[in-house]
Amino acid sequence: MDGLVSACVSTPGLHVHAADHKAPAGLVRVTTVVCDGSLDDVTIAGDFTLLPQDALAVLEARLDGLNQIARGQPGGVDACV
């Protein structure tokens, strides 16, 4: 995908994945920490506007703790190389 930069660091049971997407309107950066198959932390940042102002914090909080397999994505972020 054009404009996408991705990196992943893995140890047994713990994976940190960071992705940057350069869109025409700005940069979006997502960092996830997956511990034992569940999202332990999600951070979304970049050069964009999201309203209402607390929407980003609400989205990050709802993603934290989400189980990858329950979402129907076997391996999910754990499958990063």
C-alpha positions in Angstrom: 0.0 0.0 0.0 1.5 3.4 -1.0 2.3 5.7 1.9 2.3 2.9 4.6 5.4 2.2 6.8 5.1 -0.7 9.2 7.4 -2.2 11.9 6.9 -5.1 14.3 9.0 -6.2 17.3 8.1 -9.6 18.7 9.0 -11.8 21.7 7.2 -14.9 22.9 3.7 -13.7 23.9 4.4 -10.0 23.3 4.2 -8.1 20.0 4.6 -4.3 19.4 3.4 -3.2 16.0 3.6 0.4 14.6 2.2 1.6 11.4 2.4 5.0 9.8 0.1 6.0 6.9 0.8 9.2 4.9 -2.5 10.2 3.4 -2.9 13.3 1.2 -4.5 15.1 4.1 -1.9 14.1 6.7 -0.2 11.4 8.7 -1.9 8.7 10.8 0.2 6.6 13.2 -1.1 3.5 15.0 0.9 1.6 17.6 -0.4 -1.6 19.2 0.9 -3.8 22.0 -0.4 -7.4 21.9 0.1 -9.5 24.9 -0.9 -13.2 24.9 -3.3 -12.6 22.0 -5.1 -9.6 23.4 -4.6 -5.9 22.6 -2.9 -4.6 25.7 -2.5 -1.0 24.4 -3.5 1.0 21.4 -2.3 4.5 20.5 -3.6 6.4 17.5 -1.9 9.7 16.7 -1.2 11.9 13.7 -2.0 15.0 11.8 -5.8 14.8 11.6 -8.9 16.2 13.2 -11.5 14.0 14.9 -14.7 15.3 16.5 -15.9 15.2 19.1 -12.6 15.9 20.8 -12.8 12.8 23.1 -13.6 10.4 20.3 -10.0 9.3 19.9 -9.6 8.5 23.6 -13.0 6.5 23.5 -11.8 4.6 20.4 -8.5 3.7 22.0 -10.1 2.6 25.3 -12.6 0.3 23.4 -9.8 -1.3 21.5 -7.6 -2.0 24.6 -8.1 -5.6 25.8 -9.8 -6.7 22.6 -9.1 -10.4 21.9 -7.8 -10.9 18.4 -9.3 -14.4 17.9 -12.7 -13.3 19.2 -12.7 -10.7 16.4 -12.5 -13.6 13.8 -8.9 -12.8 12.9 -6.9 -15.9 13.7 -3.4 -14.7 14.5 -4.4 -11.1 14.3 -1.6 -8.8 15.1 0.3 -11.8 16.5 1.0 -12.9 13.0 3.1 -9.9 12.1 6.6 -10.6 10.7 
